Amino acid sequence: MDSSGDSADEAFMQNLHLAAALVASERGRARDPMPEGHPVPRSFEYVRASYDSRFHPAVRMSEPCFFKLVDTLRRHLPSSPHAMSPALRVLVALQYYAGASYLDVCALAGLAPSTFYYAVWTFTDAVLSTPEL
């Protein structure tokens, strides 16, 4: 097996362990009252801190490259006071395209599956509509 397969397996296992640790840490904590079935998305900073030194393998790019991509796509990504931040939207999509399970990403970022897929598709549309890319 080549080394890229090993790193993909490592990234998958890291995502799995992060999601499991997050679920375990959330048990017993009171959450803001929200309608059932509507999770509250976490901030990009929270998700970024969860990855710590594993950020690079999770998104398959360095942090400076990640933020340059976010800045390039920012004008093509939807924005509103209640929308997911552009950085979180890009992070979610890159993790998915890097092979992460949508369930793991949803658990870590606090997203409903419909919100997750909306983020992935808006990211994809932004990439396709950005001539620089």
Rosetta blueprint (number, residue, H / E / L):
1 M L
2 D L
3 S H
4 S H
5 G H
6 D H
7 S H
8 A H
9 D H
10 E H
11 A H
12 F H
13 M H
14 Q H
15 N H
16 L H
17 H H
18 L H
19 A H
20 A H
21 A H
22 L H
23 V H
24 A H
25 S H
26 E H
27 R L
28 G L
29 R L
30 A L
31 R L
32 D L
33 P L
34 M L
35 P L
36 E L
37 G L
38 H L
39 P L
40 V L
41 P L
42 R L
43 S L
44 F H
45 E H
46 Y H
47 V H
48 R H
49 A H
50 S H
51 Y H
52 D H
53 S H
54 R H
55 F H
56 H H
57 P H
58 A H
59 V H
60 R L
61 M L
62 S L
63 E H
64 P H
65 C H
66 F H
67 F H
68 K H
69 L H
70 V H
71 D H
72 T H
73 L H
74 R H
75 R H
76 H H
77 L L
78 P L
79 S L
80 S L
81 P L
82 H L
83 A L
84 M L
85 S L
86 P H
87 A H
88 L H
89 R H
90 V H
91 L H
92 V H
93 A H
94 L H
95 Q H
96 Y H
97 Y H
98 A L
99 G L
100 A L
101 S L
102 Y H
103 L H
104 D H
105 V H
106 C H
107 A H
108 L H
109 A H
110 G L
111 L L
112 A L
113 P H
114 S H
115 T H
116 F H
117 Y H
118 Y H
119 A H
120 V H
121 W H
122 T H
123 F H
124 T H
125 D H
126 A H
127 V H
128 L H
129 S L
130 T L
131 P L
132 E L
133 L L
